[in-house]
Amino acid sequence: MFTLRSVSLEDLDDLYELSGKVLFINLPHDKKIIAKKINSSIKSFTSPSEDLSKNYYIFVLIDEVQNKVIGVSMIHAQHGTEKEPHFFLRVSSEHKYSQTINTGFVHGTLRLGLDTNGPTEIGGLVVSPDYRGNAEKLGKQISFVRFLYMALNKDHFKTLIHSELMPPLDDDGNSPLWEAIGRRFMNMDYNEADILSRSNKEFILSLFPSDNIYMSLLPYEARNAIGKVGPDTMPVKAMLEKIGFTYTHEVDPFDGGPHYRCNIDEIQPIKETKHLKLIIGNLSATEPVEDYLVTFKVNDHPFVAVKAKVQINKDNTAILDPNLVKKYQLQDSADIWVTPF
């Protein structure tokens, strides 16, 4: 069985181990940084700041048999402030035409932009390589749990929800776009610049080209990476598009990875989340029973959810798997919230 919940300090060692299995900026292989992120998340879940940019929510996926964290995902309630803007490259085009020689061109362009009142960002999605391809769709569980939480706490987030996807990288893990633009203006490695930008973005505004960058002047590999995603990210892209997210024609200034957005009220799992009353009983053999992500109030953690079989009745009541009811000591008429899975 697998459980989804808000992160706690007891997860530190497992998250540190997980961070060593994947190369992931949001989950660095550093215990002190991970502990700091955990404490920030605990505060966000229990007493969120009115300054949304300070609220970071970390969700973990637990293998109950092994008693181990095997996945993680995150929400940053506001990505982009006056102090730390959200930077992007706007993908556009410029038309050129000469009457003298009766010749015209349409040039693809990139131009640096910034947002100081940014959207809510979802990201930080990692599943242990040992559990990928699991029949329980663990990647989808740890992804969708964020939408279930947002559906219950819309006032804690911005109207626009933002996601940044990873582009294709070369065999050494480098970004072709960075090699074509970033390195020439900032004189540092891609990973070095990405890590620095997490704590200080001043160098981007100061050193990055401020005028149009013509894509026709870039090497083919760099042009081909703009707005594209790598093979491991294709399922994430497909999932986002399926539930309402669209490409913004903006990309990451370092690697060209595409940015996707959707209004919080238009995200399908959020629109379809239901508040129901629990009825203690057995699942029907004749009525429809489907998979949902389910959350309910427990004493041990600020937020807990599970994937479970649910029978929803016409009177907005629901019956859960009796084993789940017993495990969490749920009472008759308890409030539950369900998101289609």
SVG drawing of the C-alpha trace seen along z (x, -y; Angstrom):
<svg xmlns="http://www.w3.org/2000/svg" viewBox="-29 -49 62 57">
<polyline fill="none" stroke="black" stroke-width="0.4" points="0.0,0.0 1.1,-3.5 0.3,-6.7 0.6,-10.4 1.1,-13.0 2.8,-16.3 6.5,-16.0 7.8,-15.6 11.2,-15.7 11.1,-11.9 11.5,-11.8 14.9,-13.5 17.0,-10.4 14.8,-8.9 14.7,-12.2 18.5,-12.4 18.8,-8.9 16.3,-9.7 18.3,-12.8 21.3,-10.6 19.5,-8.5 18.4,-11.4 20.1,-14.7 17.5,-17.2 18.0,-20.9 14.9,-21.0 16.1,-18.1 19.9,-18.6 22.0,-15.9 22.6,-18.0 21.0,-17.1 21.1,-20.7 19.3,-22.1 16.7,-19.3 16.1,-19.8 15.6,-23.5 13.1,-22.7 11.2,-20.3 10.9,-22.9 9.7,-25.5 7.1,-23.0 5.9,-22.1 5.3,-25.8 3.5,-26.3 1.1,-23.4 0.4,-24.4 0.7,-28.2 1.1,-29.6 2.4,-33.1 0.4,-35.9 3.4,-36.5 2.7,-33.6 6.2,-33.6 7.4,-32.2 5.1,-29.1 6.6,-25.9 4.6,-22.7 6.3,-19.3 4.3,-16.1 5.9,-12.6 4.8,-9.2 5.3,-6.4 5.7,-2.7 3.9,-1.4 5.4,2.1 9.0,0.7 8.1,-2.3 10.1,-4.4 9.7,-7.7 9.8,-6.7 8.5,-9.9 8.1,-13.6 6.4,-16.6 6.2,-20.3 4.2,-23.5 5.6,-27.0 2.7,-29.3 4.2,-32.2 7.1,-32.0 8.3,-35.6 8.5,-38.6 10.2,-42.1 13.2,-40.6 13.3,-37.4 11.6,-37.8 10.4,-35.0 12.6,-35.1 11.6,-33.7 12.3,-33.9 9.3,-34.9 9.2,-32.9 8.0,-35.1 8.7,-36.1 9.7,-39.1 8.8,-39.6 11.3,-41.2 10.6,-42.1 12.6,-44.0 10.6,-45.5 13.9,-46.1 14.7,-42.4 11.2,-41.1 12.3,-38.9 11.0,-38.3 11.8,-36.3 10.1,-35.4 12.7,-35.1 12.0,-33.3 13.0,-35.4 13.7,-35.1 13.5,-38.0 14.1,-38.1 11.1,-38.9 10.4,-38.9 7.4,-38.8 7.5,-40.3 4.0,-39.1 4.3,-35.6 2.0,-32.6 1.9,-29.5 4.4,-26.9 4.1,-23.2 7.2,-21.2 9.7,-19.0 8.2,-15.8 10.5,-12.7 9.8,-9.0 12.5,-6.6 13.9,-4.8 13.1,-1.5 9.4,-2.2 8.9,-3.6 6.4,-1.7 4.5,-0.5 0.9,0.6 -0.3,-1.8 0.7,-4.7 2.8,-6.2 4.0,-9.2 0.4,-10.2 -0.4,-9.8 2.4,-12.1 1.5,-14.6 -2.2,-14.7 -2.0,-15.0 -1.0,-18.6 -4.2,-19.4 -6.3,-17.7 -4.6,-19.9 -5.1,-23.0 -8.8,-22.2 -9.2,-22.3 -7.1,-25.4 -7.6,-27.7 -7.1,-30.9 -3.5,-29.8 -2.5,-30.0 -2.5,-32.3 -5.1,-32.2 -2.6,-31.0 -0.8,-27.7 2.6,-27.4 4.8,-24.4 8.3,-24.4 9.3,-21.3 12.7,-19.8 14.0,-20.1 16.2,-17.5 19.7,-17.7 22.9,-16.3 24.6,-13.1 26.6,-14.9 23.5,-16.5 24.2,-20.0 21.7,-22.3 22.4,-23.1 20.6,-26.5 22.8,-27.3 25.9,-26.5 24.7,-28.7 23.6,-31.8 24.1,-31.5 27.7,-30.4 28.7,-33.2 27.3,-35.9 27.8,-34.5 30.9,-32.3 29.7,-29.5 28.4,-25.9 24.7,-25.2 24.3,-23.4 26.3,-26.1 24.1,-28.9 20.9,-26.9 22.0,-26.4 23.0,-30.0 19.7,-31.2 17.8,-29.5 19.2,-32.0 20.3,-35.0 18.9,-36.1 20.6,-39.4 23.2,-38.1 20.5,-37.1 19.2,-40.6 22.6,-42.1 24.4,-39.8 21.7,-38.3 21.0,-39.9 18.2,-42.4 17.2,-42.7 15.8,-40.1 17.9,-37.0 17.4,-35.6 17.0,-31.9 18.4,-31.6 21.8,-32.6 21.8,-29.7 23.2,-26.2 20.6,-23.6 20.8,-21.7 19.9,-24.9 17.1,-25.9 15.7,-22.4 15.6,-22.4 13.5,-25.5 10.0,-24.7 10.7,-20.9 10.8,-18.3 13.1,-15.4 11.8,-11.8 11.5,-11.3 9.3,-14.4 6.9,-13.5 4.4,-11.8 4.3,-14.9 3.7,-17.1 0.9,-14.8 -0.7,-14.7 -0.6,-18.5 -2.2,-19.1 -4.9,-16.5 -6.0,-18.3 -6.1,-21.8 -2.6,-23.3 -1.3,-25.0 2.0,-26.2 2.6,-29.9 5.2,-30.5 7.6,-31.2 10.7,-29.1 13.4,-28.8 16.2,-31.3 18.8,-28.7 17.7,-25.6 14.7,-26.5 12.3,-24.1 8.6,-25.1 6.4,-26.8 2.8,-25.6 -0.1,-27.3 -3.7,-26.9 -6.2,-28.8 -6.7,-27.1 -10.5,-26.7 -9.9,-25.2 -7.6,-22.4 -9.6,-19.2 -8.7,-17.4 -9.5,-20.5 -12.8,-21.1 -13.9,-17.5 -12.9,-17.3 -15.9,-16.5 -16.7,-17.0 -18.6,-14.0 -19.8,-12.4 -18.6,-9.0 -20.9,-6.1 -19.4,-3.1 -20.2,0.1 -19.1,2.5 -18.5,1.5 -21.4,2.5 -21.1,5.4 -23.6,3.7 -23.0,-0.1 -20.1,-1.8 -16.8,-1.8 -13.9,-3.8 -10.4,-4.9 -10.0,-8.3 -7.4,-10.1 -9.0,-10.5 -8.2,-12.8 -9.6,-13.2 -8.5,-14.7 -6.1,-12.7 -4.2,-13.7 -0.7,-12.6 -0.1,-14.9 -1.5,-18.2 -2.5,-16.4 -2.9,-12.7 -4.3,-11.2 -4.5,-7.7 -5.6,-6.2 -8.6,-4.1 -11.8,-2.5 -14.8,-4.7 -18.5,-4.3 -20.2,-7.7 -23.9,-7.8 -26.4,-10.3 -26.9,-12.0 -23.2,-13.1 -22.3,-10.3 -19.6,-7.7 -18.4,-4.3 -14.7,-3.5 -12.8,-0.3 -13.4,1.0 -9.7,1.7 -9.0,-2.0 -11.7,-3.0 -10.3,-0.7 -6.6,-1.8 -7.4,-5.5 -10.2,-5.0 -12.7,-7.0 -16.1,-7.6 -19.5,-7.5 -20.4,-10.9 -16.7,-12.0 -15.8,-14.6 -13.8,-13.3 -12.7,-14.9 -12.1,-12.9 -10.3,-13.6 -10.9,-11.4 -7.8,-9.4"/>
</svg>
